[in-house]
Structures are given as structure tokens and as C-alpha cells.
């Protein structure tokens, strides 16, 4: 699959407020929004190629190499961050679920040992932990997996420049 983006200048890829060199500059929100929009319209996202079309007189090959490396580093960094977030949410949800099950076991044990009205009080936090753990594992991780996949595709994409 191929995404073609027309540029007037290399600066169109980067934030207007960042004056550092191409190797360090912040990626533009407009560029990121455009990539997201274009990716959402694509059916197959494997072997993605992103082509920047630029007027011939504006092109500088050594700048293009730096820009491609910067874009790849940015998307790779984001992919790594979402991998870490996914792992953190997964372990936290497992921990919540385990705490909930442990509280249920304690509540059952206490209820059999000393049957009083206060024994049911342990059921409230136990169900909270069980359901919160399940919600995090099934709900929150789904969003993270989509973002992780999105940034993985963009970090593995091939970027090139062409004349207008």
C-alpha cells in the first residue's frame, strides 16, 4: 500500500514552533493527523510505503535521509511506548483480578468461620477488583493494541521522496 503526501517544503512535516534541525524537530500535529486519516482509509496496512512529493528545486538528498530517520525514530519510539503501556496495563489488570479473587476467598473463609452481617462487606472490594481487572484487560488493552499496531506499521514503513 502507498500513501502519497504533497509537500511544499520539508518544514510541512515538522512543527512550526520548533526551530531545531531536522534530526531533532518535533513532528507536526497536522502531519500526524493526516497519517492517521490516511491509515484509517486503508484496508491492508502491511508493507506500507509513504511517498512525499516535493518540488524538484526544493529537494536536498542529505536532508531527506535525516528526515526519514527522524520520522522512523519518532514512530518507533511511539511504538515502544505503547508496548510498555500495554504490558503495564496487562500486569495491573492481572494483579487486580488476583486481588479480587483473594478477597473473595478470604470473604468465603471468614463467612464460614464467623457468620455475621459484616462478612458480606468484603464482597464489595473483591468484586470491584475482579471487574476492574477484567475491564482493564479487555477494554483498555484493546485501544492500546490498536495504537501499538498503528505505530508498528508506521515505524516499519518505507519512506521516500519524489519530484512533483
Secondary structure, DSSP 8 states (H G I E B T S, - for coil): -EEEEE-SSGGGGB-TT--S-TTT--B-HHHHHHHHHHHHT-S--TT-EEEEEE-GGG--HHHHHHHHHHHHHHHHHHHHHHHHHHHHHHHHHHHHHHHHHHHHHHHHHHHHHS--GGGGHHHHHHHHHHHHHHHIIIIIHHHHHHHHHHHHHHHHSEEEEEE-
